[in-house]
Amino acid sequence: PPFSFVYNDVHSSQFIKRWKFTSQKGATLHEGAMHNLYRWSDEKTGLNVECDLKYYPDYNAVEWVLRFTNASGTNSPSIREVKVMDVDWRYGANDEVTLHYANGSSASRSDFNPREKTFAPGESLEIAPLNGRSSDHAFPFFNVASNTGQGAMLAVGWTGTWYARFNKNNGDGLTIHSGMKWLDTYLRPGESIRQPSVCLLFWNHPDRMAGHNTFRRFMIHQQAPKVNGKPAVYPISSSFNYGDPHPCNEYTCLTTDYALAMINRYKRFKLIPEVFWLDAGWYEHADEVENNRNWGNTVGNWEVDEERFPGGLKPISDAVHQVGAKFMVWFEPERVMKDSKWGRELKGWMLEAEGSDAYLFDLGNPEALTWFCQYIGDFMEENGIDYYRQDFNMRVDNFWKENEEPGRTGIREIRHIEGLYAFWDYLLDRFPEALIDNCSSGGRRLDFETMKRSAPMWRTDYTYGEPIGYQTHTYGLSFFLPLTGTGVQKSDRFTFRSSLGSSVIFNWKITDASSSFTEMQRCYQEFRELRPYFYEDFYPLTTREDMTTDDIWLAYQLHKPDDDTGVIVAFRRDQAPEEQITIQLSGLQAGKTYKLTDRDSGESFQKTSDELREGLPLTLKEPRSSLILHYE
């Protein structure tokens, strides 16, 4: 099998072939997906190991997850060193193999900056996140490529501490291990645990971007949430005039009257978004600035502040719906301040960690999880909330470790993550047209499993609106994940276009006399027209080891294979000395002539596919400028 583990201090390679083996093959899950279930059973100790496998023939992709179950009446021997993926990838030549990956999120300009590692014989690399959050300083998506034109996309699904270890053999192979970083436990009678999921998508093409783009399509069409049977389209959102005077922060000073006034103002300026987004600070005690309260130190008081919002949030959601928009509200329910209502009244469902002023709501407690699901679900229904935004601003691995039982390392982490998935699945089942916005201090919980249920509409907490970082984030994430979003603070072309993607929140101030609502209208329309291309194929047009510097151009291409159209997006940064660069396009049909149109000037010209592949000059006379070319 493609996995291994140590059981009762013996490596599975020594016994797994002697265990009873059964399989169920060929079940159809949905269009394009087949389901196989493999089971190995130790008749002596009663341990069952299930490999739940899904295969996607159209994408040459496979994913699997392991589950261990103790079917005996006594505690099992110890299970440890579980490698959910334990494979030697042979690529057919004693030659170079390169790992393409990206930074995780650390709220920096270099979040998701592309990286690569070419392995020398015997060389290894291990990647793992920090703090128990799956994309905190590490990113669980990879492309393993050989220079023979073969490769495999790899994704890990575990919203805790996973690891991926790559070791170049002296021959023509690369050993890949992945799983939970910390697991050493026995199982009680009847107890089951799941492990991280792993996905492999194989590709064979001279250009590694063939693998990246197949994976992007795979994520959209086979993994990401669907609404009414179709892949979800993530929204264009607006806030309620984000940024009140100090000491207010987030929405701690918002009131119903002001929110309704903002909705009417957006309507007056013909700027109604697809979603009105209410972020942190709407709950009790968050507005008590005289007591040094704010949005962050009052989480756990998950009741609407009736003084500011008489009748709850329903009057706001009703007004939102009347103008044809959806309503999304921010929650951070896992982090519970000790002096909050939940912290006081539900203390038996909380986990503590030394030095923390907050509890962790124990999603691994079945009774607590049931209550938690029902409470949030009822709250959404009663207040007319369409989309759910979940944040998570805390280190969590210390809570798991400090609350482990002896001999049960990893169980707290497993149960919490199982509970998180169950909660999100509950919301999506109860509200089939809902979307989940996955935020964790920005994009620190991005992995294969969370992307099945959500998308990051706020992918980083890096300096709000800083365009160079935002360009880099779009560029780096686009190699792997097509469904991401961020914010816009200003309407100038350079800043606004730095936030292009499949989703956006406009955080501009529509009460500021220095703002232009006609420029906002232009931005809104441009985003609507360009957004569909971010669901298509992505090609980098400028490549450097460090994409964050101020002295470079950054450019990329978005290509729609169905109708052979696309866009080119390019930025000349502040200190870039060159007025002109030459790019080479991909994905074009041979022998075809294309019409290219400058979005800003309206000027058009024609080039053949050969000419565009050989080199297209782009010119920007001024630093800190941008261009967009449409081609058809």
Secondary structure, DSSP 8 states (H G I E B T S, - for coil): ---EEEETTEEGGGTGGGSEEEEEEEEEEETTEEEEEEEEE-TTT-EEEEEEEEEEGGGTEEEEEEEEEE-SSS----EEEEESEEEEEE-SSSS-EEEEEE--BSSSTTTT-EEEEE--TT-EEEE--STT-TTBS---EEEEEETTSEEEEEEEE-SS-EEEEEEE-SSSEEEEEEEESS-EE---TT-EEEEEEEEEEEEE-SSTHHHHHHHHHHIIIIIS-EETTEE----EEE-SS---STT--TTTT--HHHHHHHHHHHHHTT---SEEEE-S--BTTTT-GGGT--SGGGTT--SB-TTTSTTTTHHHHHHHHHTT-EEEEEE--SEEETTSHHHHHTGGGEE--TT-SEEEE-TTSHHHHHHHHHHHHHHHHHTT--EEEE---S--HHHHHHT--TTEETHHHHHHHHHHHHHHHHHHHHSTT--EEE-BTBB-S-SHHHHHH-B-SS-B-SSTT-HHHHHHHHHHHTTT-S--EEEE---SHHHHHTT-SSEEEE---TT-TT--HHHHHHHHHHHHHHGGGGGSEEEESS--S-TT-TTSEEEEEEEETTTTEEEEEEEE-TT---SEEEE---S--TT-EEEEEETTT--EEEEEHHHHHH-EEEE-SSSSEEEEEEE-
